[in-house]
Amino acid sequence: MNNLEVGDFIITNYSNFPSLIVSKNFNDVEYNLLITIHEYNGDYKLINTNEMIKIINLSVEDKLCILSRYGEWFYQEHKNIFQELIIECINV
């Protein structure tokens, strides 16, 4: 699972929706992915890569739709992710 990147969406048992990888590779060996949980307005959960079911490929529009449903705080904290997706959407 070394090919996981910040900005990838994954499926886990912690949410009924795809989760965004916000950060990865923490010093703590047990947990190495920080992901969003849709049901908690995009709040975070630390997980191990073994808890991931699969990587999911979504359209840029779907990614933006998911992120826009998170709390207002999320945009302020992750403007770079939003802006990259908007640029990608313009270039499609």
C-alpha positions in Angstrom: 0.0 0.0 0.0 3.0 2.3 -0.5 1.3 3.9 -3.5 -1.3 5.7 -1.4 -1.1 9.5 -1.6 -2.7 12.4 0.2 -5.8 13.3 -1.9 -6.6 9.6 -2.7 -10.1 8.3 -1.8 -10.5 5.0 -0.1 -13.2 2.7 1.2 -13.2 1.6 4.8 -15.6 0.1 7.3 -15.6 3.4 9.2 -17.9 5.3 6.7 -20.6 4.6 4.2 -18.9 7.0 1.9 -15.4 7.2 0.4 -12.8 8.7 2.7 -10.1 11.2 1.7 -6.5 10.6 2.8 -5.5 13.8 4.5 -2.1 12.7 5.7 0.0 9.6 5.9 3.1 8.0 7.4 2.9 9.0 11.0 5.7 8.0 13.4 3.3 5.7 15.3 3.6 2.3 13.7 0.1 1.3 14.5 -1.7 4.1 12.6 -0.3 5.5 9.3 -3.3 7.2 7.5 -5.4 10.2 8.6 -8.7 10.0 6.7 -12.0 11.9 6.7 -15.3 10.5 7.9 -18.3 11.8 6.0 -20.8 11.1 8.7 -18.8 13.5 11.0 -18.5 16.4 8.6 -15.2 15.3 7.4 -13.6 15.0 10.8 -10.6 12.7 11.0 -9.8 9.2 12.0 -6.4 7.6 12.2 -6.2 4.1 10.6 -3.7 1.5 9.6 -3.5 0.7 5.9 -4.7 -2.8 6.8 -8.0 -1.3 7.7 -8.5 0.0 4.2 -10.7 -2.0 1.9 -9.7 -0.5 -1.4 -8.7 2.6 -3.3 -11.5 4.1 -5.2 -11.2 6.1 -8.4 -13.7 8.9 -8.5 -14.3 11.7 -11.1 -13.1 15.1 -10.1 -16.7 16.3 -9.9 -17.5 13.5 -7.4 -14.5 14.3 -5.3 -15.5 18.0 -5.1 -19.0 17.0 -4.3 -17.9 14.8 -1.4 -15.6 17.4 0.0 -18.2 20.2 -0.3 -20.4 18.3 2.1 -17.9 18.5 4.9 -18.0 21.2 7.5 -17.0 24.8 6.6 -13.8 24.3 8.6 -12.6 21.7 6.2 -12.1 24.1 3.3 -10.1 26.4 5.5 -7.8 23.6 6.6 -7.4 22.0 3.2 -7.6 24.7 0.6 -4.8 23.1 -1.4 -6.8 19.9 -2.0 -9.8 21.9 -3.1 -7.8 24.1 -5.4 -5.9 21.2 -7.0 -9.3 19.5 -7.8 -10.8 22.7 -9.2 -7.8 23.2 -11.5 -8.0 19.6 -12.5 -11.7 20.0 -13.3 -11.0 23.1 -15.4 -8.3 21.3 -17.4 -10.6 18.3 -18.2 
